């Protein structure tokens, strides 16, 4: 993915890889809620499981024709054209 340049539009395979990377980061950021000793009610635990499943399913549920991936001047990659699942509060 190092061949991406500012303003470029990557091929769909690269776009999906970028989404997978972000998805994996989001999953990793909330792994702690599934620890057996983490204090959650059963209802909240269920909400987190639903959120995490929605993240896992993201590649199969998005409309790839509406994806917008932009490489910013800073090198950051902006992924848009769909809505990420909302984590429980």
Secondary structure, DSSP 8 states (H G I E B T S, - for coil): -TT--TT----HHHHHHHHHHHHHHHHHHTGGGGSTTS---HHHHHHHHHHHHHHHTHHHHS-GGG-EEEE-TTS-EEEESS-------
